[in-house]
Amino acid sequence: MELQNTVKEALAVLYHHPDESVRAQADRWLQDFQHTIDAWQVSDNLLHDASSNIETLIFCSQTLRSKVQCDFEELPSEAFRPLRDSLYCRLCSRTLAKDPLKLGPSIGVAALAVHVSVEDWGDGGIVDWISNEMRTHSEYIPGLLELLTVLPEEAYSYRIAARPERRRHFEKELASSAETAFSLLTACLNFGELKDQVLVSFASWLRLSSGVSASTLASHPLVQAALSCLNSEQHLEAAVNVVSELIHYTTANGSGGASAYMPLIQILVPHVMGLKGQLMDTSKDEEDVKAIARLFADMGDSYVELIASGSEESMLIVHALLEVASHPDYDISSMTYNFWHHLQLKLTRRDSYSSYESDALIEEERKRRLCIFHLPFQMLVSLVNSRVEYPQDYDDQSEEDQKDFKHIRYAVGDVLIDASDVLGGEATLKILFMKLVQAVGNCSNDENYKWQPVEAALYCIQAISKSISLQEVEILPQVMALLAKLPHQPQLLQTVCSTIGAYSKWINSAPVEHPILPPLVDILTKGMSTSEESAAAATLAFKFICEDCRKQFSGSLDGLFHIYHIAISGEGGYKVSADDSMYLVEALSVVITELPTEHAKKALELLCLPTVTPLQEMIGQGGAFQQIPARQFTFHIDRLACIFRNVKLPEVVAGAVQRLWPLFKTIFDHRAWDTRTMESLCRACKYAVRTSGKFMGITIGAILETIQALYQQHNQSCFLYLSSEVIKIFGSDPSCASYLQSLIEMLFSHTTKLLLTIQDFTARPDIADDCYLLASRCIRYCPDLFVPSSVFPSLVDCAMIGATIQHRDACRSILTFLSDILDLGNSSIGQKFRPIIDNVILPRGATLTRILIASLTGALPSSRIEEVSYVLLALTASYGTKVVEWGKGIISLIPSTALTEVECARFVKSLADAASGSNSTFTNILEELSDVCRRNKTVQDIVQGALRPLELHFTAIS
């Protein structure tokens, strides 16, 4: 009684105390209470206590539901029936349809049914039990109907801590009881006030009705009731859900194909089509129209293969979906977008015509279908064009609304691409160009210029750029000529610039007699000075046209550098942000790549100059150099990285890096403590190494000597990833072997001293990640240096310490390193390393196996199962029966309360099968083992307490 009062008091504090810290303390106490064994009885008592207020009832109902779902194993077997009766009593005492306390007991009873077998439940299982209760206690039918509704939903719920095998049995039990459930629901139709709930329950049960034939359902009273309710405002939503489930049922992959479901399809489609007139009925409730539109969309998505045949009946559905697409409400019209995409795939992909015997027949049928659907897709293009038009009040909209509008534009762009795949790019372009011409013609030249329709048509033309042939000469020259005549309204200019960028490849291929590039560059420079948004679009477009028209620009470097210097300097009114200026750097870099070597050297110096000069000035500030914010360095260094990445002239870039090395060396020496600056500088060096390769010569030696010394002082992880790039380029070069050997041993030796505990890994996941990425690179590019090295065993030990790190990337890098070692030993080229690998892995094998099993069963998140499974499989492939013996001993440590003997034996057998080369079910069995051991927190704690992965790392077990 005292604990019950404490719960009530804590709830009163949680909901009503003015002090937030006191409320938080009460919340923590209540959460801890929910995990105790006492929560069962206390919650049950309070639910039956007439003095409990609504807050107490809701809390206790949720607690008891959660306990049944997750902690049922805490109870002795004899507690099942009293608990079921108590929950049933609570369920039946709630008589209101919208009672918030009704759901908790119904889910609780359903969760009980998941846990308890038919034999233990009695009465032939839960559905027969509900049937008996309905016959003997008709006054409880509303509560029992609620229970009948949630049963199928709980069958697929992973919130319930049931073993996978029991969950599968429960699904089969419910599926075999589907017809019984349908009979109960049919009987409940006699209660008019329950019709809505009956339909909701029927929709829920249809997901388990695969054993019921389509012909049976076609004439079933529940189906007839749902179809008749499609014209009832009171029951429309529930009826739509039923019909939607029926449509999905008819597309299930059962035997007999579509013909087996025809009896049902033939009654569903006419009823849905009968709702077409309501789509544009302004007197109907908006939510009702959405429900009807969803039904048409479901029908289109589900029957797209039948519709793609182009029959007269299917075209009626297509025209209905066009009507949905034309609805003024975007949320309604967009419901059809998936259908148009799937229809396009069915019409254009060759595998859709696999039933035709020859290429000639395939092509003939394909042309026939494309011809049939030509007009609907033309209409679709015309319909969606206006969806992308900027609203008049766009500038006053919230940031969220503006983001939603951008998403609408992306979605419409995808629809236009689908349409162009069916119609052909040029045919789609003609439709959109007519829209553009019409929009321009409707505009006056005064200040009331209505730019939105012009921008919308242009945006659509931009969206289909990849569908247009480079040889198109009819429409695009007119479009490009028109661009220069459009007003410089910011949003319109932004789209104009984006359109230029989108058609950069076509611009490069345009006929020589129509020189269109100079006026387009003028438009882009205007875009850079109009607004930040248009400047962003203009710089990106500038990058694209420089990439694709680089040969045309090679004689215009002075003009390009003029634009570049104005944009970089911030003079001349350009509104190019620091991030967007990187596009200009990329643009000039690719143009420089096309120059002769001597010209390229001079151009590269000019390109680097606006970046190098500020860095030299900052270095010249003496002691103040240390106080400069990192951003002022990284801003310039990142530009150099961009240059080194995009100027594809290895010798030229290597020469530039050699000249800049004294500058880099000064930054390395004086800012090695500054993580952001070091990351930026290492990234620049990485791209230099990647581009220049072996032309780096003596500079690479100086770089590595510098980072080798600085890593020991400052522990910057970026030094490791720069070394990783060096290993990739130089790892197989015998002339570098001695130096790289020294580098590897120093870096790994120092790293293993930094990562001595799992806490060290958690504190520095960046070092762990980059260390093991580097180690994997060494296995791939220089195993002769790495595997025989003195640091190899300590790196394996270190990996075992950090294998259970929760950081995703660091964990994956460690697991990949372990699997790379084992894969190397199992490969033909790695046989010479096998004795070394065996000497390292075998003494640690049992410990490593235990860590992996612990990781599978809860030490790591379930999203890591695939990587852990692969390591365990590779270990089993390497050491066969030894791993089976290790696994057998380790799995036996887990108490039978968490893992049964049968489950243990299944796991051991999977190891034995993998050891003999049969691993087809290995991953599935490990996933099931993981599911069993994670089914609730108590079980997971028991398993991890038995395996203790964090205590094992340095215990060598043979």
MIDRENZA-916341 format. One record per residue (C-alpha): x, y, z; residue number from 1. Coordinates in steps of 0.1 Angstrom, whole numbers, plus 5000, padded with zeros to 4 digits. Example, Ala and Ser with C-alpha at 12.3 -4.5 7.8 and 13.67 -1.06 7.14 Angstrom:
2
xx:yy:zz:num
5123:4955:5078:1
5137:4989:5071:2
//
This chain:
958
xx:yy:zz:num
5000:5000:5000:1
5029:5023:5008:2
5044:5019:4973:3
5010:5025:4957:4
5008:5058:4976:5
5043:5067:4965:6
5034:5061:4929:7
5004:5084:4932:8
5025:5111:4949:9
5052:5109:4923:10
5026:5113:4895:11
5011:5143:4913:12
5046:5158:4914:13
5053:5150:4878:14
5021:5166:4865:15
5016:5195:4889:16
5048:5206:4908:17
5060:5240:4896:18
5097:5232:4899:19
5110:5215:4867:20
5139:5198:4885:21
5116:5183:4910:22
5093:5171:4881:23
5124:5155:4864:24
5133:5137:4896:25
5098:5123:4899:26
5099:5112:4862:27
5132:5093:4868:28
5118:5076:4899:29
5087:5065:4879:30
5108:5052:4850:31
5129:5032:4874:32
5097:5019:4891:33
5084:5006:4858:34
5114:4983:4855:35
5108:4967:4889:36
5090:4934:4897:37
5067:4953:4921:38
5053:4973:4891:39
5032:4944:4881:40
5011:4942:4913:41
5011:4979:4921:42
4999:4989:4886:43
4972:4962:4887:44
4960:4973:4922:45
4959:5010:4912:46
4939:5002:4880:47
4912:4985:4902:48
4913:5013:4928:49
4883:5035:4926:50
4902:5064:4940:51
4928:5065:4912:52
4926:5096:4891:53
4930:5096:4853:54
4967:5103:4855:55
4973:5073:4877:56
4951:5051:4855:57
4969:5061:4823:58
5003:5056:4838:59
4994:5022:4853:60
4977:5011:4821:61
5008:5020:4801:62
5031:5004:4827:63
5012:4971:4827:64
5010:4970:4789:65
5047:4976:4787:66
5054:4949:4813:67
5034:4924:4795:68
5051:4932:4762:69
5087:4933:4775:70
5089:4916:4809:71
5064:4887:4808:72
5092:4862:4816:73
5095:4878:4851:74
5063:4862:4861:75
5058:4826:4872:76
5037:4805:4848:77
5007:4803:4873:78
5004:4841:4871:79
4992:4841:4835:80
4955:4834:4841:81
4950:4860:4869:82
4968:4886:4848:83
4947:4878:4817:84
4915:4880:4838:85
4925:4913:4853:86
4934:4928:4819:87
4902:4914:4804:88
4882:4929:4833:89
4897:4963:4827:90
4891:4960:4789:91
4854:4952:4793:92
4849:4979:4819:93
4857:5006:4793:94
4826:5010:4772:95
4833:5043:4753:96
4845:5038:4718:97
4871:5066:4721:98
4881:5057:4757:99
4919:5064:4760:100
4922:5036:4786:101
4907:5009:4764:102
4938:5004:4742:103
4962:4995:4770:104
4943:4964:4782:105
4935:4952:4747:106
4972:4954:4737:107
4981:4938:4770:108
4959:4908:4763:109
4971:4906:4727:110
5007:4906:4739:111
4999:4878:4763:112
4986:4858:4734:113
5019:4863:4716:114
5038:4850:4746:115
5015:4821:4755:116
5010:4790:4733:117
4975:4778:4722:118
4978:4749:4746:119
4986:4771:4776:120
4960:4796:4767:121
4932:4770:4765:122
4898:4772:4747:123
4915:4766:4714:124
4936:4798:4714:125
4927:4835:4717:126
4904:4838:4687:127
4882:4809:4699:128
4883:4823:4734:129
4871:4857:4721:130
4843:4838:4702:131
4832:4820:4734:132
4833:4853:4754:133
4812:4871:4727:134
4786:4843:4728:135
4783:4842:4766:136
4788:4879:4774:137
4773:4900:4746:138
4777:4931:4767:139
4814:4928:4764:140
4814:4928:4726:141
4828:4964:4722:142
4858:4955:4743:143
4863:4922:4726:144
4861:4938:4692:145
4888:4962:4702:146
4910:4932:4712:147
4902:4914:4679:148
4914:4945:4661:149
4948:4948:4678:150
4956:4911:4675:151
4969:4911:4639:152
4988:4943:4646:153
5006:4927:4676:154
5015:4897:4655:155
5040:4918:4637:156
5051:4940:4667:157
5087:4937:4677:158
5080:4956:4709:159
5069:4923:4723:160
5098:4904:4738:161
5088:4870:4723:162
5113:4846:4708:163
5113:4846:4670:164
5101:4810:4668:165
5071:4818:4691:166
5063:4849:4670:167
5062:4828:4638:168
5039:4803:4655:169
5016:4831:4666:170
5014:4845:4631:171
5004:4810:4618:172
4979:4806:4646:173
4962:4839:4637:174
4963:4831:4599:175
4946:4798:4605:176
4919:4816:4626:177
4912:4843:4600:178
4879:4828:4588:179
4868:4825:4624:180
4876:4861:4630:181
4857:4871:4598:182
4827:4852:4611:183
4828:4871:4644:184
4831:4904:4626:185
4802:4895:4603:186
4781:4888:4633:187
4790:4921:4648:188
4777:4939:4617:189
4743:4934:4633:190
4752:4961:4658:191
4749:4993:4637:192
4769:5014:4662:193
4799:4990:4659:194
4801:4991:4621:195
4830:5015:4619:196
4850:4994:4644:197
4841:4962:4626:198
4855:4976:4593:199
4887:4987:4611:200
4891:4952:4625:201
4884:4936:4592:202
4911:4958:4575:203
4935:4946:4602:204
4927:4909:4597:205
4930:4911:4559:206
4968:4912:4563:207
4966:4877:4577:208
4941:4864:4551:209
4964:4848:4525:210
4947:4815:4531:211
4912:4828:4522:212
4905:4826:4484:213
4896:4857:4464:214
4863:4842:4453:215
4853:4837:4490:216
4862:4873:4498:217
4844:4886:4467:218
4811:4874:4480:219
4818:4879:4517:220
4794:4901:4537:221
4822:4921:4552:222
4835:4930:4517:223
4800:4940:4506:224
4796:4961:4537:225
4828:4979:4531:226
4820:4986:4495:227
4785:4999:4504:228
4801:5022:4530:229
4823:5039:4504:230
4793:5062:4498:231
4788:5068:4535:232
4804:5099:4551:233
4801:5083:4585:234
4821:5052:4576:235
4841:5063:4546:236
4876:5063:4562:237
4872:5028:4576:238
4857:5016:4543:239
4886:5030:4523:240
4911:5012:4546:241
4893:4979:4540:242
4892:4984:4502:243
4929:4995:4502:244
4938:4963:4521:245
4917:4942:4496:246
4936:4958:4467:247
4969:4949:4483:248
4956:4914:4489:249
4949:4910:4452:250
4986:4917:4444:251
5000:4892:4468:252
5024:4867:4451:253
5001:4837:4455:254
4997:4808:4431:255
4977:4814:4400:256
4989:4850:4394:257
4965:4879:4387:258
4938:4855:4373:259
4933:4839:4407:260
4923:4873:4421:261
4901:4884:4393:262
4868:4876:4410:263
4877:4902:4437:264
4894:4927:4413:265
4863:4928:4392:266
4841:4940:4420:267
4867:4963:4436:268
4876:4984:4405:269
4840:4994:4395:270
4832:5005:4431:271
4863:5026:4433:272
4857:5040:4398:273
4822:5050:4410:274
4838:5075:4434:275
4855:5095:4406:276
4828:5121:4406:277
4835:5130:4442:278
4872:5140:4436:279
4862:5175:4425:280
4831:5178:4447:281
4838:5211:4466:282
4811:5203:4491:283
4829:5172:4503:284
4851:5172:4534:285
4888:5176:4525:286
4898:5145:4544:287
4872:5124:4526:288
4885:5136:4492:289
4920:5126:4503:290
4908:5092:4514:291
4891:5086:4480:292
4922:5099:4461:293
4944:5075:4482:294
4921:5047:4470:295
4927:5056:4433:296
4964:5059:4440:297
4965:5025:4457:298
4946:5010:4428:299
4970:5025:4402:300
5001:5014:4421:301
4988:4979:4427:302
4975:4972:4392:303
5002:4991:4373:304
5012:4959:4354:305
4976:4953:4342:306
4972:4990:4334:307
5005:4990:4313:308
4988:4966:4289:309
4968:4996:4276:310
4934:4979:4275:311
4903:5000:4273:312
4894:4992:4309:313
4929:5002:4322:314
4928:5035:4304:315
4897:5044:4324:316
4918:5041:4355:317
4946:5062:4339:318
4921:5090:4332:319
4908:5088:4367:320
4944:5091:4380:321
4949:5121:4357:322
4919:5137:4374:323
4935:5130:4408:324
4968:5146:4395:325
4948:5177:4384:326
4934:5183:4419:327
4944:5218:4431:328
4955:5204:4465:329
4991:5192:4460:330
4988:5166:4488:331
4961:5150:4468:332
4976:5153:4433:333
5010:5140:4445:334
4994:5107:4456:335
4996:5096:4419:336
5033:5104:4414:337
5045:5069:4424:338
5020:5054:4399:339
5034:5075:4370:340
5069:5064:4379:341
5060:5027:4381:342
5040:5030:4349:343
5070:5045:4331:344
5092:5017:4342:345
5067:4991:4330:346
5064:5008:4296:347
5101:5014:4290:348
5120:4985:4306:349
5128:4955:4285:350
5121:4930:4313:351
5084:4941:4312:352
5081:4924:4278:353
5098:4891:4287:354
5068:4871:4277:355
5073:4881:4240:356
5094:4857:4220:357
5116:4879:4198:358
5132:4913:4197:359
5109:4923:4169:360
5077:4914:4188:361
5091:4932:4219:362
5098:4964:4200:363
5064:4962:4183:364
5045:4958:4216:365
5066:4985:4232:366
5058:5010:4205:367
5021:5001:4207:368
5020:5008:4244:369
5040:5040:4242:370
5017:5052:4216:371
4986:5045:4237:372
5001:5063:4268:373
5015:5092:4248:374
4984:5114:4253:375
4980:5107:4291:376
5017:5116:4297:377
5013:5148:4276:378
4984:5158:4298:379
5004:5149:4329:380
5032:5173:4318:381
5008:5201:4313:382
4991:5194:4347:383
5023:5194:4368:384
5039:5225:4352:385
5019:5249:4373:386
5027:5230:4406:387
5062:5245:4406:388
5051:5281:4403:389
5063:5303:4431:390
5035:5315:4454:391
5029:5353:4454:392
5036:5353:4491:393
5067:5331:4490:394
5090:5358:4506:395
5066:5360:4535:396
5064:5323:4541:397
5080:5305:4570:398
5113:5286:4565:399
5094:5253:4568:400
5069:5263:4541:401
5096:5273:4518:402
5114:5240:4523:403
5081:5222:4516:404
5078:5242:4483:405
5113:5231:4473:406
5104:5195:4479:407
5073:5199:4457:408
5096:5212:4429:409
5119:5182:4433:410
5089:5158:4432:411
5075:5174:4401:412
5109:5173:4384:413
5110:5135:4390:414
5075:5133:4373:415
5087:5152:4343:416
5117:5129:4339:417
5093:5100:4340:418
5072:5116:4314:419
5102:5124:4292:420
5112:5087:4293:421
5078:5078:4278:422
5073:5107:4254:423
5109:5113:4246:424
5130:5143:4257:425
5124:5164:4227:426
5086:5159:4227:427
5085:5168:4264:428
5107:5198:4257:429
5083:5211:4230:430
5053:5210:4255:431
5073:5229:4281:432
5087:5254:4256:433
5051:5262:4245:434
5044:5269:4282:435
5074:5291:4284:436
5065:5311:4252:437
5030:5315:4264:438
5042:5327:4298:439
5066:5352:4283:440
5039:5364:4259:441
5015:5371:4287:442
5040:5393:4305:443
5041:5430:4303:444
5074:5449:4304:445
5064:5471:4333:446
5071:5467:4370:447
5041:5443:4373:448
5059:5417:4352:449
5045:5384:4362:450
5077:5363:4363:451
5063:5333:4382:452
5049:5313:4352:453
5080:5321:4332:454
5102:5307:4360:455
5080:5277:4364:456
5082:5267:4327:457
5120:5273:4328:458
5124:5252:4359:459
5106:5223:4342:460
5128:5226:4311:461
5158:5225:4334:462
5145:5194:4352:463
5145:5173:4320:464
5180:5184:4308:465
5194:5149:4310:466
5167:5136:4287:467
5175:5159:4259:468
5198:5148:4231:469
5230:5168:4225:470
5219:5170:4188:471
5187:5189:4196:472
5187:5220:4174:473
5151:5231:4172:474
5140:5242:4206:475
5171:5247:4228:476
5187:5274:4206:477
5155:5294:4211:478
5155:5288:4248:479
5191:5300:4251:480
5184:5331:4230:481
5154:5339:4252:482
5174:5337:4285:483
5193:5369:4278:484
5160:5388:4273:485
5144:5378:4306:486
5144:5403:4335:487
5168:5399:4363:488
5143:5392:4390:489
5163:5372:4417:490
5144:5339:4417:491
5139:5340:4379:492
5176:5347:4374:493
5185:5319:4398:494
5166:5294:4376:495
5180:5309:4344:496
5215:5303:4358:497
5206:5268:4369:498
5192:5261:4334:499
5225:5272:4318:500
5244:5248:4341:501
5220:5219:4335:502
5225:5222:4297:503
5263:5227:4299:504
5270:5195:4278:505
5245:5206:4251:506
5261:5241:4251:507
5294:5225:4244:508
5279:5206:4215:509
5259:5235:4201:510
5266:5244:4164:511
5296:5266:4159:512
5276:5290:4137:513
5256:5299:4168:514
5281:5311:4194:515
5260:5311:4225:516
5286:5308:4253:517
5296:5345:4257:518
5261:5359:4264:519
5255:5330:4288:520
5286:5338:4307:521
5274:5374:4309:522
5241:5361:4325:523
5261:5341:4350:524
5282:5371:4361:525
5249:5391:4365:526
5236:5362:4386:527
5267:5365:4409:528
5259:5401:4416:529
5221:5399:4421:530
5214:5379:4452:531
5230:5352:4473:532
5207:5325:4459:533
5213:5335:4423:534
5250:5338:4430:535
5250:5302:4443:536
5232:5290:4412:537
5255:5310:4389:538
5288:5297:4404:539
5276:5261:4402:540
5265:5267:4366:541
5299:5283:4359:542
5316:5251:4372:543
5295:5229:4350:544
5301:5249:4318:545
5338:5251:4326:546
5339:5213:4330:547
5320:5206:4298:548
5332:5235:4276:549
5368:5236:4289:550
5383:5236:4255:551
5363:5266:4245:552
5375:5285:4275:553
5412:5277:4271:554
5417:5308:4251:555
5397:5330:4275:556
5417:5326:4307:557
5421:5363:4313:558
5383:5368:4314:559
5379:5338:4337:560
5406:5350:4360:561
5390:5385:4361:562
5357:5369:4372:563
5375:5347:4397:564
5395:5376:4413:565
5364:5398:4416:566
5344:5370:4432:567
5372:5360:4456:568
5381:5395:4466:569
5345:5405:4474:570
5349:5436:4452:571
5327:5445:4423:572
5294:5438:4440:573
5295:5400:4437:574
5275:5382:4463:575
5293:5349:4462:576
5296:5331:4495:577
5329:5315:4507:578
5314:5280:4501:579
5301:5289:4466:580
5334:5304:4456:581
5348:5269:4457:582
5328:5262:4425:583
5348:5289:4408:584
5380:5274:4420:585
5369:5240:4406:586
5359:5257:4373:587
5393:5273:4367:588
5411:5241:4378:589
5394:5220:4351:590
5402:5246:4325:591
5438:5247:4335:592
5440:5210:4331:593
5435:5215:4293:594
5465:5239:4290:595
5500:5230:4278:596
5523:5223:4307:597
5542:5256:4308:598
5510:5276:4305:599
5494:5254:4331:600
5522:5261:4356:601
5517:5299:4353:602
5479:5296:4354:603
5481:5274:4385:604
5503:5300:4403:605
5477:5327:4395:606
5449:5304:4407:607
5467:5298:4440:608
5478:5334:4445:609
5446:5348:4462:610
5448:5319:4486:611
5486:5318:4493:612
5490:5355:4499:613
5466:5357:4529:614
5483:5327:4544:615
5517:5343:4541:616
5504:5375:4556:617
5490:5356:4586:618
5522:5337:4591:619
5541:5370:4590:620
5522:5382:4621:621
5546:5365:4645:622
5532:5356:4679:623
5497:5367:4668:624
5498:5338:4643:625
5488:5314:4672:626
5457:5335:4680:627
5442:5336:4646:628
5409:5316:4644:629
5411:5283:4626:630
5384:5294:4601:631
5407:5320:4586:632
5432:5293:4578:633
5408:5265:4566:634
5390:5289:4543:635
5422:5293:4522:636
5437:5259:4527:637
5404:5242:4515:638
5407:5262:4482:639
5442:5248:4477:640
5428:5213:4484:641
5401:5219:4457:642
5428:5230:4433:643
5450:5200:4440:644
5420:5177:4435:645
5408:5192:4402:646
5439:5201:4383:647
5446:5168:4367:648
5482:5175:4359:649
5504:5154:4382:650
5537:5170:4375:651
5523:5205:4376:652
5506:5200:4410:653
5537:5182:4424:654
5557:5213:4415:655
5532:5236:4431:656
5532:5216:4463:657
5570:5216:4464:658
5570:5254:4461:659
5544:5257:4488:660
5559:5232:4512:661
5578:5258:4533:662
5544:5276:4539:663
5527:5242:4548:664
5557:5233:4570:665
5553:5265:4590:666
5516:5259:4595:667
5522:5223:4605:668
5549:5233:4630:669
5530:5262:4646:670
5493:5250:4644:671
5497:5213:4651:672
5475:5217:4682:673
5447:5231:4660:674
5425:5201:4649:675
5405:5220:4623:676
5435:5235:4606:677
5454:5202:4606:678
5424:5184:4591:679
5422:5210:4564:680
5459:5209:4556:681
5461:5171:4557:682
5431:5171:4533:683
5450:5194:4509:684
5481:5171:4511:685
5459:5141:4506:686
5446:5154:4473:687
5480:5165:4462:688
5493:5130:4468:689
5463:5115:4450:690
5467:5137:4420:691
5505:5138:4418:692
5513:5102:4429:693
5550:5094:4425:694
5558:5129:4410:695
5557:5141:4447:696
5593:5130:4450:697
5612:5144:4479:698
5582:5165:4491:699
5563:5134:4502:700
5593:5124:4524:701
5593:5158:4541:702
5555:5157:4546:703
5557:5122:4563:704
5587:5131:4584:705
5567:5161:4597:706
5535:5143:4605:707
5554:5114:4620:708
5570:5137:4646:709
5539:5158:4652:710
5516:5128:4657:711
5536:5117:4687:712
5531:5152:4702:713
5496:5161:4693:714
5477:5129:4685:715
5458:5144:4655:716
5438:5116:4637:717
5441:5134:4604:718
5478:5125:4603:719
5467:5088:4601:720
5443:5094:4572:721
5470:5113:4553:722
5493:5083:4559:723
5465:5061:4546:724
5465:5079:4512:725
5503:5076:4511:726
5501:5039:4517:727
5476:5036:4488:728
5499:5054:4464:729
5534:5042:4475:730
5527:5010:4495:731
5537:4987:4466:732
5568:5007:4457:733
5599:4987:4468:734
5620:5019:4469:735
5598:5033:4497:736
5596:5001:4518:737
5622:5011:4544:738
5606:5045:4550:739
5571:5032:4550:740
5580:5004:4574:741
5593:5030:4599:742
5562:5051:4594:743
5538:5022:4600:744
5556:5010:4631:745
5558:5044:4647:746
5521:5054:4639:747
5506:5021:4651:748
5530:5018:4681:749
5519:5052:4693:750
5482:5046:4686:751
5481:5014:4706:752
5495:5033:4736:753
5467:5058:4733:754
5439:5032:4731:755
5444:5010:4762:756
5407:5007:4773:757
5373:5009:4758:758
5369:5043:4775:759
5400:5055:4755:760
5383:5043:4723:761
5350:5061:4733:762
5369:5093:4740:763
5388:5093:4707:764
5367:5074:4681:765
5384:5095:4653:766
5418:5080:4661:767
5403:5045:4663:768
5386:5049:4630:769
5415:5063:4611:770
5440:5039:4627:771
5421:5008:4616:772
5413:5023:4581:773
5451:5028:4578:774
5457:4992:4590:775
5432:4978:4564:776
5450:4999:4537:777
5483:4983:4548:778
5468:4948:4545:779
5457:4957:4510:780
5487:4976:4497:781
5517:4965:4517:782
5511:4933:4536:783
5548:4924:4533:784
5556:4954:4554:785
5527:4952:4578:786
5519:4916:4587:787
5555:4907:4598:788
5559:4939:4617:789
5562:4940:4655:790
5531:4961:4658:791
5507:4936:4641:792
5500:4915:4673:793
5494:4946:4694:794
5471:4961:4668:795
5450:4929:4670:796
5449:4931:4708:797
5439:4968:4705:798
5411:4959:4681:799
5398:4934:4706:800
5396:4961:4732:801
5378:4985:4709:802
5355:4960:4690:803
5325:4969:4712:804
5329:5007:4707:805
5294:5022:4700:806
5307:5048:4675:807
5295:5035:4642:808
5324:5043:4619:809
5351:5034:4644:810
5334:5001:4651:811
5331:4993:4614:812
5367:5001:4608:813
5378:4977:4635:814
5356:4949:4623:815
5367:4954:4587:816
5404:4952:4599:817
5397:4919:4616:818
5379:4904:4586:819
5406:4917:4563:820
5433:4899:4583:821
5413:4866:4581:822
5405:4871:4544:823
5442:4877:4537:824
5451:4844:4554:825
5424:4826:4534:826
5434:4840:4501:827
5460:4825:4476:828
5483:4855:4478:829
5481:4855:4516:830
5493:4820:4521:831
5528:4831:4529:832
5514:4852:4558:833
5493:4824:4571:834
5519:4812:4598:835
5522:4847:4612:836
5484:4853:4612:837
5479:4819:4629:838
5505:4827:4656:839
5486:4859:4663:840
5450:4848:4660:841
5450:4813:4675:842
5461:4822:4710:843
5434:4849:4710:844
5408:4829:4691:845
5385:4819:4719:846
5386:4854:4734:847
5379:4870:4700:848
5351:4845:4694:849
5336:4854:4728:850
5338:4892:4720:851
5321:4886:4686:852
5293:4865:4702:853
5288:4892:4729:854
5287:4918:4701:855
5260:4898:4683:856
5239:4894:4715:857
5238:4929:4727:858
5272:4945:4732:859
5268:4963:4699:860
5237:4978:4683:861
5217:4954:4660:862
5228:4975:4630:863
5263:4960:4634:864
5251:4924:4631:865
5261:4921:4594:866
5297:4932:4600:867
5301:4911:4632:868
5286:4880:4614:869
5311:4884:4586:870
5341:4885:4610:871
5328:4854:4628:872
5322:4836:4594:873
5357:4845:4583:874
5371:4832:4616:875
5352:4800:4611:876
5364:4796:4575:877
5399:4800:4588:878
5399:4778:4619:879
5369:4755:4614:880
5364:4730:4642:881
5384:4751:4667:882
5359:4779:4663:883
5330:4754:4667:884
5345:4743:4700:885
5352:4778:4712:886
5316:4788:4702:887
5301:4758:4719:888
5319:4766:4752:889
5311:4803:4750:890
5274:4799:4742:891
5270:4775:4771:892
5279:4803:4795:893
5246:4820:4788:894
5219:4809:4813:895
5190:4788:4801:896
5166:4816:4812:897
5180:4837:4784:898
5189:4810:4758:899
5174:4775:4757:900
5194:4744:4749:901
5177:4741:4715:902
5187:4777:4706:903
5223:4771:4717:904
5224:4739:4697:905
5211:4757:4666:906
5239:4783:4669:907
5266:4756:4673:908
5252:4737:4643:909
5254:4769:4622:910
5291:4773:4631:911
5297:4736:4622:912
5279:4741:4589:913
5300:4772:4582:914
5331:4753:4591:915
5323:4726:4565:916
5316:4753:4538:917
5278:4754:4541:918
5269:4790:4552:919
5237:4798:4534:920
5217:4801:4567:921
5245:4814:4588:922
5235:4851:4589:923
5198:4843:4594:924
5206:4821:4625:925
5229:4848:4639:926
5202:4874:4634:927
5178:4852:4653:928
5203:4846:4681:929
5207:4883:4683:930
5169:4888:4684:931
5165:4862:4712:932
5192:4877:4733:933
5180:4913:4729:934
5143:4906:4734:935
5142:4927:4766:936
5167:4946:4788:937
5167:4919:4815:938
5177:4892:4791:939
5203:4914:4774:940
5218:4922:4808:941
5219:4885:4817:942
5237:4876:4784:943
5262:4904:4787:944
5268:4896:4824:945
5276:4860:4814:946
5299:4869:4785:947
5316:4900:4800:948
5332:4911:4767:949
5350:4941:4783:950
5369:4920:4807:951
5385:4896:4781:952
5408:4915:4759:953
5443:4904:4771:954
5434:4869:4783:955
5450:4846:4757:956
5431:4813:4755:957
5444:4785:4734:958
//
